[in-house]
Amino acid sequence: MVLKLAVPKGSLQDATFELFRKAGWDFHVDERSYHPTCDDPEIEATLLRAQEIPRYVEMGALDAGITGFDNVKECDSDVHEVCELVYSKVSSRPFRWVLAVPKGSPIRSVKDLQGKRIATELVNYTKRYLAEHGVSAHVEFSWGATEVKVPDLVDAIVDGTETGSTLAAHGLEIIDTVLESTTRIIANHDSWKDSWKRHKLENISLLLQAALNADGLVGLKMNIPKSKLDKVLAALPSLKRPTISPLAGEEWVAAEIIVEEKTVRELVPKLKRAGASGIVEYPLNKVIY
């Protein structure tokens, strides 16, 4: 059996394949092909725009796919959510769809959009968002460069952002968050009911999440004289306690701990001064809680 899996083409593509690599799967992508090869013969991958993936998963053309929560909501797709994967092309922060207007605009809330014109790539969800607030406005699809359309062409925009810097650079201010989105693994309901496919998807999600958990973390191992153990433990960050193992002889122990990589430059000198020796830092590919 094979699992038909959609992988997002475009801005998330490289980050997704790198995450799979850390999790243990190697994909090879030919520039002229939409079917990457995988070193796992049980995975049949297809590259698709993330916006299209929920539809094809819902109809059963694909067993599962990786896409944004915003795309699922925009398509209003009936799919099973396997897990959340908090990563993106820029940061680990959620991607936000925000309502933005020119600085100084009289539009200060969604209620002020009554009868106005709005440009967005998130047309269907924006219409539902307005309806939930009892607002009737014209919503038109934007083919890109949405931020340059206000105020000359439209009154407001609903645009996607991670940092808000591009909107600010174009003289816009955010007045509301319409939707927060992170990457998800979704599955067709029938595929999820299939025991083999469900087991395969659970394995994939477990290891992808483990790879994300390891991001920014490193392992430290060291040798500590028993006489200095309390002093070394006191130098560790609060709530961090290492695994302690006896060494040959009775005077030394080995300790191992996982810490944030950014703390190592301050932590290692402290550990050395407290009495630790043979300190080794090593990278982590996966951390499973």
N, C-alpha and C positions, 0 to 999 in steps of 0.2 A: 504493500500500500504506500501511497504518497500523500503528503499534506500539501495542498495547493495554497501557497502563501503569497500575498501581495506585499511588496516592499515599496515605500514611497519614493517616487522619482522626483528629483529636484533638490530643494534646499536641505531636506532631511536625509537625503540618500547616503552621503558620506558618513554622517554621524551614525546612521542606523547600521551600516555595514561594519563600522569600527566597533560598535557595541556588540554586534554578533561575533566579531573576531575575538573580543575579550571573553565572551561567553563560551567560545569553543567552536564556532562555525565560521568557515572561510568561504566567502562568495567571490567569484570572479565575474567581472562585468565587462562585456564587449560593448564598445561605444555604439555599435550599430544594431545591438540586440536588446530586446526588452525581456529577455529570459536569462537572468544570471545563472551561472552554474554554481552549485554548492557541493562541498566535500561530503555532505550528508545525502545519500541517495534517497532518503525518505522525504526530502523537501524539494518541491518543484516551485521555484520562485518566479514571480512576474513583477516587473517594474511598472507601476501605474502612478499617475498623479494622485496625491493623497486625497484630493477632493472627490475622486471617483471611487475610491476603494470601498466605502460603506455600501454603495449601491450594488456592486458586484458580489460582495460578501453576502448581503441580504438575499439576493436572488439565487445564491448557491453556485454561481460560476466559479467562485473561490471559496475555499474552506475558511480561511482566516486572512487577516491583514493587519498592518500597522499603519495607523493614521491618527490624526488629531481628533480630540473630542469635539472640536468645533465642526469638523466635517461630518461627523455622525449626526450632530444636532441640525446642521444645515440641510442634510438629506432627509432628516427625520427617519432614519433607518432603524428597523427592528432587528437588532443584532445582539449577540451575547458579548458582554465585556469580560474578557479573560483577566486582564490586569492593567494597571496604570504604569507607564514608564516615564519618569520625570527626566526628560532630556530634550534638547532642542539643538538648533544649529548654532546658537550663541551662548546660551546659559542653561542653568537648571531651573530658572524661574518659569512659572506658567506663562504661556502666550496669552495676551489679552486682546479682546476686541473691545474697542473703546469708542464712545461717542465724543467727537472732537469738533470744536468750532474755532473761528478766528478769535484771537485775544481781543477782549473788549466787546464781543458780540452780545446783543441783548438776550440771546438764547442761553439760559442758565440751567435748564433742566429738561428732561424729556418732555414735560408738559408743554414747553415752549415750541415744540416742533410741529404743533398742529398746523396743517396746511402747508408745511415747508417741503423742501426738496432735499433728499439725502442720497449720497452716493456711497456704495459699498460693494465689496465682493461677497458679503454675507447677506444676500438679499432675503432669503426665506426666513432665516432666524431673526433678522432685523424687523421684518414685518410682524412676526409673532411678538417680539419685544415691544413694539409700539402698541400692538393690540392689547397686550397685558396692561398697559398704562392708559388705555382708552384714548389713544392718539391716532388720528388719521393723517397720514403724510404720504408724499410720493417717494418711493424707494426705487432707485435705478441701479443697475449693475455697472460697476466700474471695472474696466479692463486693466487697471493698474494706475500707478502715479496718482492715487486717490487724493493724497494730501494737497495737490496743486489745484484742485477743482473748487476749493472754497477761497473767497466768497463769490467769485465771478460766475461760476456755473451752478453751484449748489449752496444751500444754506449751512449744511453740516455734513459730516462724514462719519461712518462707522468703519474704523480701520484697525488692522492687526498690528500689535507692537509688543516687544519684549521690554524695551527700556524707555520708550517714549521720546527718545532723543531726536528722531527724524521729524516727529510731529512738532516738537518745540522749535526745531531749526526752521520750520516753515511757518512759524508764527501762530501755531495752533495750541489750544489748551484742552485738556481732557475734562469733561464735565460728568461723565459716568462710565462705569465699566458694564458693558453689555453681556460679555461672556468670558470666562476664564477657561483656558484649554491646555491640556497636556496630552502627550502621546499615549495611545492605548493600543493594546492588542484586542481585536474584535474577532468574533467567530460567527459563522452561520449557525443557526439554532440546530439544524439537523446534523451538521458536522460535530457540534459540541455533544450531541447525544451519542455519537459513535464513540465507543470506548477507546479504540485505538487512536483516533484523532484527538480525542480529549486528553488522553495520556501524553501524547506527543506535544500538544500545546501546553500542558501543565509543566512538562520538562523544559520547554523553551522559555516559558515565562519565568520559571524559577531561576534559571541560569542568567537570563537577561537582567533580572532584578538584582541578582548577586553581583553581576558586573557593575551595575550602577551603584550598589552599596559600597563597592570597593573604591569608587572614584574619590580621589583626594585622601585616601588612607594608605598607610604603610605599616609594615610590621617591624618591631624592634626586638632583638634578642640580645641577652647579655649574661655575663657571669657576675655573681655577687657573693662576697664573703658573708657568711651568716652573721658575723659581728656588725656588718654594715647594712643588713637587710632593711631594718626599720628606717634608716636614714634615706636609703634609695627609694623605698616605697613612699616616703613623705615627699619626695621630689616629683613624683608622678602627678598628673592632673587629677583633680578630684573625681571620684566615681570610676577611675581607671585602676583596675587591679590586675596584675599580670598572672599568667600561669607559672607556677613555681615547680621546678623539678629538681630532685637531688642529683648531684654530680658525684663522681667517684671520690671517695674520701668523705669526711664529715664536716669540713669547714666551708664548703662552697655550695651554692645552688645556681641553677640556670633559671632565667626569667624571660618570659616572652609576652609581648603586649602589642595591641593594635592602637595606633594613634593617628590623628590628622597630620598629614605631611607638613603642613605649614607650621606646626608646633615643634618640629624636630630640631630646627636650628637653635631654639632656646632650650629644649629639653635635654638633648644629648650632653652638652657641657655640664648641666646640673647633675645628670646621672653620673658622669665621670668624676666630678668633684665629690659626689656623695659616696663613691667607692666602687661603682660598677666598672667592669672592664670587659674586653672582648665584645664591645657593642657592635652589632651588625644591623643595618637598615636594609629592608628588602621590599620590593614592590608587591602589590596584591592585585590579582586579576578578578577574584570573586570573593565576596563575603556573604555567607548565608546565615541569617539570624534564626 
